[in-house]
Structures are given as C-alpha cells and as structure tokens.
Amino acid sequence: MKGDLSHDYHLEVPAAVVWDTYRGLELGKLVNQMFQHVVGTVEVVQGDGGVGTILKITFPPGTLGLSYMKEVFTKADDEQRVKESEIIEGGFKDLGFEVYRYRFQIIEKNGESSIIRSAVEYEIDDKLQEIASQATTKQMEALNEAVGKHLKQKWDSSNKKP
C-alpha cells in the first residue's frame, strides 16, 4: 500500500530566505537552538547538509511512541527549492513502514511571500494497513509554523524602514 499526504504553510517571507534555512543544516541548528520542544534534538551523523547527509532526530517524550529516527537526505534541488529525506532507521520504520519519505518544497508566491509545502510519501505492507493512519504531516506543520514565525520576525526586523 502506498500513500501520500501534504500540507501548505503560507508565509510572508521571500522564498529565497526560507530556502536558505531549509536547504542544508541550518534547519537542524535552528531546531536545536529554539524548537526542541516541537521536534526534538537534531544531530548530524555524517555529511555537510547535501545529498547523503544523515541526521539522527531524538523526539520529545510522548511523540507517537517514537523515540528517535535516522534520515538520509536523498534530494536537494536549489533550482526547484526541494529537499527530500528518507527514514533509514527508527521512527516510522519501527512501526512497520517500508518506505517513509519527507519532502519540503519552498514555493515563491511573489517577491515577498512563499509557501512551505510539506509532504510525506510512504509504503507499507497491505497486512499493516491500519498502521497507515499513523502517517502524518503534523510534526512538519508544527516545525513550519515555528520556523515561519521566527523567519517572519527576523525578516521584519531586518527590513524596517527608518
């Protein structure tokens, strides 16, 4: 069984600014500095933020019964502003998902605003179909909202007119 979910978060910050945060390791650093209560702790296992980079995310207690996961960056497209990663250990893999991929795409609305499109693609054995309902974009939505508010405040304060 295959499935996918997506969610759009609208933000009054230029797409290029948002992409600078999402494209490499900056998002993980920001999570560790400001949003551990939302996502958990992000640790770089290997890599420099490009394709092949492996992160270990340790979730806050009570997160869907998950304690940690490791993901590998499988795509980083600066032109399309798309970043994809796949869980390789822990997390939804431990629940029975064969494949669980995350995608962030930063879409320019106009010069001053953008959309963060979060998507999850998954594959699970048909015998475990009831587990598919645990696939979610909720954590990505919470992250986008928290990071979005931070970027908006930062953008507004750096672009104040005298």
Helices and strands as residue ranges (DSSP letters): E 2-11, H 15-22, H 26-34, E 41-46, E 54-58, E 68-77, E 82-90, H 91-95, E 97-110, E 113-124, G 126-134, H 138-158
